[in-house]
Amino acid sequence: MSEIEIVDPEALMETLRPNAFALLAVGVVQALLGSAAIAAPQVATPLSIEFLGVLLLFAAGLQLWQGIQLRSWKGTSLFVLAAVLDLVLGVLLLLNPAQGAIALTLLLAILLVVQGVVRILLSMRGGLPRGSGGFLVAGILGIILGGMLWWEWPGDSAWALGLLLGVNLLMGGLAMIMLALALRGSGGDGSAAA
């Protein structure tokens, strides 16, 4: 049985503290993107599917290029296989975004639950600084949203993907903002600066 490694809170603080501003900026951008997706879920759903399709086509091209560059290596066929799979999936998503929405809605439900569990574990055992309780809230919300999405699937695929993705982005962004603010306001011992 493997154990989850417990991170020393002071070491984690020292590692993350120099990047507090970057964490804050990423959190703000993520929260803004989430808010936009919540405001227009019927727009966010097809856009996210088409964006994913384009990313997969781009990834296919990169993997194919890498396979050509490494053609003398034994693992080249794996790069080519991955490129073909990415290419096929990307084309399918672009040609039939509605079916892609149904499949991705189910995958999002699973992702939200898994992310929720991970965020809860991080909040309980990760040694995060005081004030970063947003990870626990984001984890609980992720599990609830994933369960709701699964319950209504596939009828909610046209709008739910954009809405729930937006909520998840917003909550993750807020958790990142809380972590960055906790890092900036904490002393060397993890307590709030006076």
TIDO-668966 format. One line per field, with one value per residue: residue number from 1; residue in one letter; x, y, z of N, C-alpha, C in turn. Coordinates in pm, whole numbers, m for minus. Atoms other than C-alpha are relative to their C-alpha. Layout:
num (NUM | ...)
residu (A | ...)
n.px (X | ...)
n.py (Y | ...)
n.pz (Z | ...)
ca.px (X | ...)
ca.py (Y | ...)
ca.pz (Z | ...)
c.px (X | ...)
c.py (Y | ...)
c.pz (Z | ...)
This chain:
num (1 | 2 | 3 | 4 | 5 | 6 | 7 | 8 | 9 | 10 | 11 | 12 | 13 | 14 | 15 | 16 | 17 | 18 | 19 | 20 | 21 | 22 | 23 | 24 | 25 | 26 | 27 | 28 | 29 | 30 | 31 | 32 | 33 | 34 | 35 | 36 | 37 | 38 | 39 | 40 | 41 | 42 | 43 | 44 | 45 | 46 | 47 | 48 | 49 | 50 | 51 | 52 | 53 | 54 | 55 | 56 | 57 | 58 | 59 | 60 | 61 | 62 | 63 | 64 | 65 | 66 | 67 | 68 | 69 | 70 | 71 | 72 | 73 | 74 | 75 | 76 | 77 | 78 | 79 | 80 | 81 | 82 | 83 | 84 | 85 | 86 | 87 | 88 | 89 | 90 | 91 | 92 | 93 | 94 | 95 | 96 | 97 | 98 | 99 | 100 | 101 | 102 | 103 | 104 | 105 | 106 | 107 | 108 | 109 | 110 | 111 | 112 | 113 | 114 | 115 | 116 | 117 | 118 | 119 | 120 | 121 | 122 | 123 | 124 | 125 | 126 | 127 | 128 | 129 | 130 | 131 | 132 | 133 | 134 | 135 | 136 | 137 | 138 | 139 | 140 | 141 | 142 | 143 | 144 | 145 | 146 | 147 | 148 | 149 | 150 | 151 | 152 | 153 | 154 | 155 | 156 | 157 | 158 | 159 | 160 | 161 | 162 | 163 | 164 | 165 | 166 | 167 | 168 | 169 | 170 | 171 | 172 | 173 | 174 | 175 | 176 | 177 | 178 | 179 | 180 | 181 | 182 | 183 | 184 | 185 | 186 | 187 | 188 | 189 | 190 | 191 | 192 | 193 | 194)
residu (M | S | E | I | E | I | V | D | P | E | A | L | M | E | T | L | R | P | N | A | F | A | L | L | A | V | G | V | V | Q | A | L | L | G | S | A | A | I | A | A | P | Q | V | A | T | P | L | S | I | E | F | L | G | V | L | L | L | F | A | A | G | L | Q | L | W | Q | G | I | Q | L | R | S | W | K | G | T | S | L | F | V | L | A | A | V | L | D | L | V | L | G | V | L | L | L | L | N | P | A | Q | G | A | I | A | L | T | L | L | L | A | I | L | L | V | V | Q | G | V | V | R | I | L | L | S | M | R | G | G | L | P | R | G | S | G | G | F | L | V | A | G | I | L | G | I | I | L | G | G | M | L | W | W | E | W | P | G | D | S | A | W | A | L | G | L | L | L | G | V | N | L | L | M | G | G | L | A | M | I | M | L | A | L | A | L | R | G | S | G | G | D | G | S | A | A | A)
n.px (84 | m83 | 47 | m12 | m111 | 42 | m91 | m33 | 62 | m99 | m69 | 95 | 12 | m122 | m1 | 107 | 2 | m51 | 93 | 133 | 63 | 39 | 116 | 111 | 37 | 64 | 130 | 90 | 36 | 84 | 131 | 68 | 44 | 113 | 116 | 49 | 65 | 125 | 92 | 47 | m36 | 31 | m111 | m122 | m5 | m57 | m134 | m98 | m16 | m76 | m136 | m65 | m27 | m115 | m119 | m37 | m64 | m132 | m80 | m29 | m108 | m125 | m44 | m46 | m131 | m96 | m23 | m88 | m133 | m59 | 38 | m93 | 26 | 97 | 131 | 57 | 135 | 92 | 29 | 86 | 130 | 62 | 36 | 118 | 114 | 33 | 55 | 135 | 87 | 16 | 89 | 134 | 57 | 32 | 109 | 125 | m16 | 108 | m39 | m116 | 50 | 55 | m112 | m81 | 77 | m23 | m139 | m9 | 57 | m103 | m109 | 37 | m3 | m140 | m63 | 54 | m66 | m140 | m4 | 30 | m120 | m102 | 34 | m12 | m130 | m104 | m84 | 16 | 1 | 128 | 65 | 20 | 112 | 76 | m19 | 103 | 128 | m3 | 10 | 137 | 83 | m30 | 68 | 144 | 27 | m18 | 116 | 116 | m19 | 21 | 142 | 80 | m61 | m62 | 90 | m53 | m128 | m9 | m36 | m64 | m146 | m48 | 33 | m76 | m140 | m15 | 3 | m124 | m107 | 17 | m37 | m145 | m65 | 14 | m89 | m136 | m12 | m12 | m132 | m99 | 13 | m53 | m146 | m51 | 26 | m48 | m139 | m80 | 53 | 130 | 106 | 22 | m89 | 69)
n.py (m117 | m120 | m111 | m132 | m71 | m123 | m108 | m90 | m129 | m107 | 18 | m37 | m146 | m60 | 30 | m73 | m143 | m86 | 3 | m40 | m92 | 79 | 78 | m94 | m36 | 117 | 14 | m104 | 33 | 119 | m41 | m78 | 94 | 74 | m89 | m15 | 125 | 7 | m98 | 44 | 142 | 55 | m41 | 61 | 144 | 31 | m58 | 86 | 121 | m34 | m32 | 127 | 62 | m69 | 37 | 137 | m4 | m57 | 102 | 105 | m50 | 0 | 137 | 54 | m63 | 60 | 136 | m8 | m38 | 111 | 121 | 111 | 48 | 109 | m48 | m91 | 44 | m47 | m140 | m1 | 49 | m107 | m106 | 45 | m4 | m141 | m52 | 55 | m58 | m142 | m13 | 38 | m108 | m114 | 36 | 26 | m52 | 43 | 130 | m28 | m58 | 108 | 79 | m82 | m27 | 115 | m8 | m111 | 44 | 82 | m90 | m84 | 81 | 33 | m124 | m31 | 87 | m42 | m128 | 26 | 62 | m104 | m89 | 72 | 63 | m56 | m96 | m134 | m102 | m45 | m94 | 59 | 92 | 4 | 130 | 88 | m44 | 35 | 145 | 40 | m48 | 82 | 129 | m25 | m32 | 122 | 87 | m59 | 16 | 142 | 30 | m55 | 35 | m90 | m109 | m133 | m15 | m121 | m118 | 32 | 3 | m137 | m52 | 66 | m33 | m136 | 3 | 63 | m97 | m109 | 46 | 25 | m131 | m60 | 74 | m44 | m136 | 12 | 54 | m105 | m102 | 60 | 2 | m138 | m55 | 86 | m11 | 121 | 117 | 36 | m78 | m130 | m106 | m100)
n.pz (0 | 7 | m83 | 59 | m62 | m68 | 33 | m110 | 30 | 14 | 128 | 104 | m3 | 56 | 143 | 68 | m31 | 108 | 113 | m47 | 96 | 117 | m42 | m7 | 137 | 59 | m67 | 49 | 139 | m4 | m52 | 104 | 104 | m56 | m4 | 136 | 38 | m74 | 57 | 131 | 12 | 132 | 87 | m52 | 30 | 132 | 13 | m68 | 79 | 119 | m44 | m27 | 130 | 60 | m78 | 35 | 132 | m21 | m69 | 99 | 85 | m77 | m24 | 129 | 24 | m91 | 48 | 117 | m48 | m75 | 72 | m25 | m136 | m4 | m42 | 99 | 38 | m103 | 31 | 119 | m43 | m78 | 94 | 76 | m91 | m21 | 125 | 17 | m101 | 31 | 117 | m44 | m81 | 86 | 92 | m72 | m136 | m89 | m56 | m84 | m126 | m82 | m53 | m90 | m122 | m88 | m47 | m94 | m128 | m65 | m35 | m113 | m122 | m30 | m45 | m132 | m98 | m12 | m72 | m141 | m57 | m14 | m111 | m128 | m24 | 84 | m69 | 56 | m106 | m51 | 90 | 133 | m15 | 124 | 62 | m54 | 58 | 143 | 10 | m29 | 109 | 117 | m15 | 16 | 140 | 78 | m24 | 67 | 144 | 30 | m22 | 110 | 127 | 97 | 36 | m32 | 68 | 82 | m80 | m128 | 13 | m15 | m133 | m106 | 22 | m51 | m146 | m46 | 22 | m96 | m134 | 0 | 2 | m133 | m90 | 31 | m54 | m146 | m29 | 26 | m105 | m123 | 13 | m10 | m133 | m106 | m43 | 24 | m69 | 56 | m63 | 63 | m45 | m84)
ca.px (0 | 151 | 125 | 63 | 377 | 314 | 468 | 647 | 439 | 744 | 921 | 606 | 569 | 929 | 888 | 564 | 624 | 845 | 567 | 280 | 221 | 215 | m28 | m246 | m241 | m327 | m607 | m756 | m743 | m891 | m1172 | m1250 | m1263 | m1490 | m1720 | m1746 | m1832 | m2099 | m2252 | m2284 | m2279 | m2445 | m2156 | m1889 | m1987 | m1936 | m1637 | m1467 | m1531 | m1403 | m1102 | m1024 | m1055 | m808 | m568 | m580 | m500 | m209 | m88 | m115 | 105 | 366 | 373 | 402 | 689 | 858 | 811 | 976 | 1266 | 1318 | 1252 | 1563 | 1434 | 1238 | 950 | 881 | 576 | 421 | 453 | 293 | 12 | m56 | m57 | m309 | m536 | m519 | m587 | m891 | m1036 | m974 | m1145 | m1440 | m1488 | m1477 | m1714 | m1970 | m1950 | m2290 | m2173 | m1846 | m2042 | m2221 | m1897 | m1708 | m1991 | m1952 | m1574 | m1616 | m1839 | m1565 | m1296 | m1486 | m1524 | m1157 | m1039 | m1268 | m1119 | m764 | m839 | m990 | m686 | m455 | m644 | m626 | m281 | m90 | 53 | m87 | m57 | m334 | m590 | m590 | m913 | m1050 | m907 | m1149 | m1446 | m1344 | m1307 | m1650 | m1809 | m1632 | m1772 | m2123 | m2108 | m1970 | m2252 | m2515 | m2372 | m2372 | m2733 | m2868 | m2647 | m2688 | m2980 | m2777 | m2485 | m2571 | m2521 | m2386 | m2033 | m1984 | m2159 | m1988 | m1652 | m1703 | m1794 | m1496 | m1263 | m1407 | m1370 | m1020 | m925 | m1063 | m874 | m554 | m618 | m671 | m349 | m153 | m290 | m209 | 147 | 192 | 48 | 226 | 543 | 816 | 625 | 306 | 116 | m35 | 198 | 113)
ca.py (0 | 332 | 636 | 990 | 1190 | 1464 | 1790 | 2001 | 2322 | 2544 | 2394 | 2431 | 2794 | 2873 | 2705 | 2883 | 3226 | 3366 | 3276 | 3429 | 3707 | 3459 | 3236 | 3541 | 3641 | 3287 | 3271 | 3602 | 3500 | 3159 | 3320 | 3565 | 3286 | 3088 | 3386 | 3433 | 3065 | 3085 | 3393 | 3224 | 2842 | 2776 | 2964 | 2816 | 2454 | 2449 | 2682 | 2454 | 2151 | 2323 | 2458 | 2108 | 1978 | 2239 | 2163 | 1793 | 1869 | 2085 | 1812 | 1557 | 1773 | 1814 | 1444 | 1355 | 1603 | 1458 | 1106 | 1210 | 1371 | 1057 | 801 | 599 | 553 | 236 | 438 | 639 | 430 | 535 | 904 | 832 | 630 | 909 | 1159 | 954 | 917 | 1291 | 1369 | 1139 | 1267 | 1631 | 1587 | 1405 | 1685 | 1949 | 1758 | 1666 | 1898 | 1783 | 1422 | 1555 | 1753 | 1439 | 1242 | 1530 | 1601 | 1251 | 1290 | 1628 | 1470 | 1217 | 1488 | 1711 | 1428 | 1326 | 1689 | 1738 | 1442 | 1559 | 1914 | 1780 | 1557 | 1852 | 2066 | 1796 | 1647 | 1873 | 2109 | 2419 | 2748 | 2882 | 3074 | 2837 | 2663 | 2738 | 2404 | 2223 | 2429 | 2383 | 2009 | 1968 | 2180 | 1978 | 1652 | 1798 | 1942 | 1619 | 1422 | 1665 | 1645 | 1265 | 1259 | 1471 | 1324 | 1328 | 1574 | 1859 | 1827 | 2139 | 2382 | 2196 | 2152 | 2528 | 2609 | 2350 | 2410 | 2778 | 2707 | 2477 | 2736 | 3008 | 2803 | 2686 | 3046 | 3167 | 2890 | 2997 | 3361 | 3261 | 3059 | 3347 | 3595 | 3354 | 3322 | 3698 | 3763 | 3488 | 3497 | 3234 | 3010 | 2999 | 3233 | 3560 | 3854 | 4115)
ca.pz (0 | m102 | 120 | 11 | 72 | 326 | 215 | 473 | 495 | 542 | 240 | 31 | 141 | 51 | m287 | m374 | m214 | m497 | m742 | m543 | m798 | m1087 | m893 | m829 | m1198 | m1311 | m1054 | m1172 | m1541 | m1460 | m1254 | m1537 | m1796 | m1567 | m1521 | m1898 | m1949 | m1678 | m1840 | m2182 | m2143 | m2480 | m2642 | m2415 | m2486 | m2865 | m2840 | m2589 | m2810 | m3122 | m2932 | m2810 | m3166 | m3291 | m3004 | m3089 | m3455 | m3342 | m3104 | m3387 | m3607 | m3332 | m3253 | m3620 | m3659 | m3351 | m3489 | m3816 | m3628 | m3420 | m3694 | m3602 | m3245 | m3154 | m3002 | m3318 | m3400 | m3067 | m3162 | m3499 | m3338 | m3087 | m3373 | m3570 | m3266 | m3192 | m3557 | m3573 | m3246 | m3342 | m3680 | m3519 | m3266 | m3537 | m3769 | m3503 | m3203 | m3068 | m3027 | m2894 | m2634 | m2518 | m2482 | m2325 | m2081 | m1942 | m1925 | m1753 | m1488 | m1414 | m1419 | m1177 | m926 | m952 | m927 | m630 | m447 | m524 | m402 | m80 | m23 | m88 | 160 | 427 | 376 | 142 | 402 | 231 | 422 | 641 | 439 | 143 | 248 | m96 | m206 | 28 | m95 | m460 | m402 | m246 | m518 | m789 | m653 | m631 | m983 | m1127 | m965 | m1094 | m1443 | m1439 | m1313 | m1603 | m1876 | m2182 | m2191 | m2049 | m2291 | m2495 | m2208 | m1906 | m2038 | m2071 | m1743 | m1528 | m1688 | m1607 | m1246 | m1207 | m1362 | m1139 | m820 | m913 | m990 | m657 | m476 | m655 | m559 | m195 | m200 | m355 | m101 | 183 | 50 | 21 | 368 | 557 | 754 | 745 | 986 | 774 | 1004 | 890 | 903 | 1165)
c.px (89 | m63 | 16 | 110 | m52 | 107 | 22 | m56 | 100 | 74 | m92 | m16 | 120 | 9 | m100 | 7 | 58 | m94 | m140 | m69 | m48 | m123 | m124 | m50 | m73 | m138 | m101 | m46 | m94 | m140 | m78 | m51 | m119 | m127 | m60 | m73 | m134 | m104 | m58 | 34 | m30 | 106 | 128 | 10 | 55 | 140 | 105 | 24 | 83 | 145 | 78 | 34 | 122 | 128 | 46 | 66 | 142 | 93 | 37 | 115 | 135 | 53 | 50 | 138 | 107 | 31 | 92 | 143 | 71 | m22 | 97 | m20 | m108 | m143 | m69 | m143 | m103 | m37 | m97 | m141 | m75 | m45 | m125 | m125 | m44 | m65 | m144 | m97 | m25 | m95 | m143 | m67 | m39 | m117 | m134 | 11 | m111 | 31 | 122 | m42 | m54 | 113 | 81 | m73 | 19 | 142 | 18 | m56 | 104 | 116 | m32 | 5 | 144 | 74 | m47 | 67 | 144 | 10 | m29 | 121 | 111 | m30 | 20 | 141 | 114 | 90 | m9 | m7 | m141 | m60 | m23 | m110 | m87 | 15 | m106 | m136 | m8 | m13 | m141 | m93 | 23 | m70 | m150 | m35 | 16 | m116 | m126 | 7 | m27 | m150 | m86 | 51 | m90 | m84 | 55 | 129 | 16 | 48 | 84 | 151 | 57 | m23 | 88 | 150 | 28 | 3 | 129 | 120 | m7 | 45 | 150 | 78 | m6 | 89 | 145 | 24 | 17 | 138 | 106 | m5 | 52 | 153 | 59 | m15 | 55 | 146 | 72 | m55 | m138 | m114 | m13 | 93 | m78 | m4)
c.py (124 | 112 | 129 | 74 | 130 | 105 | 86 | 138 | 113 | m10 | 37 | 151 | 66 | m24 | 87 | 152 | 88 | 9 | 47 | 92 | m76 | m86 | 89 | 35 | m116 | m20 | 101 | m32 | m120 | 35 | 80 | m89 | m82 | 83 | 18 | m126 | m17 | 93 | m47 | m148 | m60 | 39 | m73 | m148 | m28 | 59 | m89 | m129 | 28 | 34 | m128 | m73 | 60 | m36 | m142 | m7 | 55 | m102 | m113 | 42 | m2 | m140 | m66 | 55 | m64 | m144 | m3 | 33 | m116 | m135 | m117 | m61 | m107 | 50 | 93 | m38 | 44 | 148 | 9 | m48 | 106 | 114 | m36 | 5 | 144 | 60 | m46 | 64 | 148 | 23 | m36 | 110 | 119 | m31 | m18 | 47 | m45 | m135 | 15 | 56 | m109 | m81 | 81 | 37 | m113 | 2 | 114 | m38 | m81 | 88 | 84 | m78 | m30 | 125 | 37 | m81 | 44 | 131 | m19 | m64 | 102 | 90 | m67 | m46 | 67 | 101 | 140 | 103 | 33 | 102 | m56 | m106 | m6 | m132 | m99 | 34 | m38 | m150 | m51 | 40 | m82 | m135 | 17 | 26 | m122 | m96 | 52 | m22 | m144 | m32 | 44 | m39 | m95 | 124 | 139 | 34 | 130 | 121 | m33 | 2 | 139 | 54 | m62 | 21 | 140 | 5 | m60 | 93 | 114 | m43 | m30 | 130 | 68 | m71 | 42 | 141 | m5 | m52 | 108 | 108 | m53 | m3 | 138 | 55 | m83 | 27 | m130 | m124 | m42 | 74 | 135 | 105 | 105 | 135)
c.pz (0 | 82 | m78 | 75 | 61 | m23 | 124 | m32 | m20 | m133 | m116 | m8 | m66 | m150 | m76 | 17 | m111 | m120 | 38 | m100 | m123 | 33 | 6 | m141 | m69 | 61 | m50 | m143 | m2 | 51 | m103 | m113 | 49 | 5 | m139 | m45 | 72 | m62 | m134 | m22 | m137 | m102 | 44 | m37 | m139 | m20 | 65 | m79 | m125 | 35 | 29 | m130 | m68 | 75 | m33 | m137 | 11 | 66 | m96 | m90 | 71 | 22 | m128 | m34 | 89 | m43 | m120 | 44 | 69 | m70 | 23 | 139 | m3 | 29 | m99 | m35 | 104 | m23 | m118 | 37 | 80 | m91 | m78 | 89 | 28 | m123 | m20 | 99 | m27 | m116 | 40 | 83 | m86 | m94 | 71 | 144 | 95 | 65 | 89 | 134 | 92 | 64 | 101 | 129 | 99 | 56 | 100 | 136 | 79 | 46 | 123 | 132 | 40 | 50 | 140 | 109 | 21 | 79 | 148 | 67 | 19 | 119 | 135 | 29 | m73 | 68 | m60 | 113 | 46 | m96 | m139 | 6 | m123 | m72 | 50 | m60 | m148 | m20 | 23 | m114 | m127 | 5 | m20 | m146 | m90 | 15 | m67 | m151 | m43 | 6 | m119 | m139 | m78 | m34 | 21 | m76 | m78 | 80 | 122 | m8 | 21 | 139 | 108 | m15 | 54 | 151 | 55 | m18 | 102 | 140 | 10 | 1 | 136 | 102 | m22 | 55 | 151 | 40 | m18 | 107 | 134 | m4 | 19 | 141 | 113 | 32 | m28 | 66 | m51 | 64 | m67 | 57 | 76 | m67)
